[in-house]
Amino acid sequence: MAALPVDTPHGLKLKAARETIAELRAAVLSGELTDTALLERGRVSALLSSRLAALNQPSLRPVVNATGIVVHTNLGRSLLPECIFPALLEVAGRYSNLEYNLEMGRRGSRYAHVEDLLCELTGAEAALVVNNNAAAVLITLETLAKGKEVVVSRGELVEIGGSFRIPDVMARSGAVIREVGTTNKTHLEDYEAAIGPDTALLLKVHQSNFSIVGFTKSVPVSNLADLGGRRGLPVFNDLGSGVLVDLSRYGLMHEPTVQEALASGSSVVSFSGDKLLGGPQAGIIVGKKEIIDRIKKNPLNRAVRIDKLTLMALEGVLRLYRDPEKAVKTIPTLNLLTQGLDDIRPRAKRLLARLKALKLDCLDLGFKETLSKAGGGALPLEEVKSVAVTVTPKKGSISTAAIEEALRRNRPPVIVRVEDDAILMDVRTILPGDIPVIAAAFDRLSSVRNVS
Ligand SMILES: *Cc1c(COP(=O)(O)O)cnc(C)c1O
């Protein structure tokens, strides 16, 4: 204990000591540890120190994403643009006008900081932001259709992952689902025939993470909006990812933009902040003022409220969209997704050169063309050409599984793909600063050296 830093809290010392002893005891009992020299004071003290260091390490920490999946939900989805960091830090440690109207000198609205901006960028009458898009869908359905029927196509009953399913969320909102059409084909007449005295809403869900191809038909939101207009029903469009720039201008597939969804007559549109928008986790709701006002007044709104740091980050990212060309360059999600092979190849070359310089004799190193994915339940059919650095262990040396594990346990962890018994590092999502980190991780693979 005396070897531990003096300012270590007593409880933490105790926890580290108990865990160290428990681990040694288990090793003795299982017969794994038989050499009593390993139980000597100096060695136990060293184990205790490293256990304490591990306990002091933040659990949530940066990793290197070498998977090529740009919006990787398990790896934190979108990276925030560096240019907004100073403003974020400033607000984090100080009082702010979060809910204080500085003009009037009285209570203000936390949504005011992004509402005008969202209206300006999308052409909406009003806007509201909540915790995430799942919350946005829940509160919108609850506000507009609790105890009433919502008409939705059978081809749009999406599961997003992490147990978010449209029919389940609808049930939780108290709305009654009225499925129409079939898996592959839904016609406008199907919606029309389903409308009755209990109908409150027509719902359109963007098939963000899958595609139905072949003999198919779905109803464009503009036709739904006409129908809604005739029958006095609002149309809610869950766009899922939600983009503010036309990605087809940058060589990607066309993804319906928020502006288009509103221009097509959707009464209310919801989308995520951290998918293709490239911001923090948030759910953004834009649309008719009368509807947004009702959602704002819903008591559930307090339960799905957005936090001030998130709000600050969202405002910073949205401001960048005032100049779409610049947004595509400075917002990492869009920048990484729209990089061409000419942008990626030089990084791949640099990484390969760094790895070759390590002279790890039992590994074959090379390049390979590969396909990156957008991820995050967006652009499911899009496969963007990319370059991967491949690492293939020579026969009889280390296994790919062992390399994968060592890289994952590295500080910081390096997350890779394993394909055809080779380690594949898609350079699209490898940031310039990651290259020395990956090289150092391979250098630490001392077992590789031993084998060679
Ligand atoms: C991703 C997605 C959601 C959920 O959004 P989160 O921001 O992850 O909560 C809801 N609907 C659709 C269609 C989606 O693609």
The ligand as a MOL file (V3000), in Angstrom:
LIG
                    3D

  0  0  0     0  0            999 V3000
M  V30 BEGIN CTAB
M  V30 COUNTS 15 15 0 0 0
M  V30 BEGIN ATOM
M  V30 1 C -31.9930 5.7870 -36.3950 0
M  V30 2 C -33.4530 5.8960 -36.5620 0
M  V30 3 C -34.2580 6.1840 -35.4570 0
M  V30 4 C -33.6890 6.3420 -34.0620 0
M  V30 5 O -32.8390 7.4280 -33.9920 0
M  V30 6 P -31.8010 7.5880 -32.7350 0
M  V30 7 O -31.2980 8.9730 -32.9270 0
M  V30 8 O -30.8130 6.5170 -32.8850 0
M  V30 9 O -32.6390 7.4530 -31.5140 0
M  V30 10 C -35.6250 6.2800 -35.6540 0
M  V30 11 N -36.1700 6.0920 -36.8770 0
M  V30 12 C -35.3990 5.8040 -37.9710 0
M  V30 13 C -36.0910 5.5950 -39.2930 0
M  V30 14 C -34.0240 5.7040 -37.8440 0
M  V30 15 O -33.2610 5.4170 -38.9200 0
M  V30 END ATOM
M  V30 BEGIN BOND
M  V30 1 1 1 2
M  V30 2 1 2 3
M  V30 3 2 2 14
M  V30 4 1 3 4
M  V30 5 2 3 10
M  V30 6 1 4 5
M  V30 7 1 5 6
M  V30 8 2 6 7
M  V30 9 1 6 8
M  V30 10 1 6 9
M  V30 11 1 10 11
M  V30 12 2 11 12
M  V30 13 1 12 13
M  V30 14 1 12 14
M  V30 15 1 14 15
M  V30 END BOND
M  V30 END CTAB
M  END
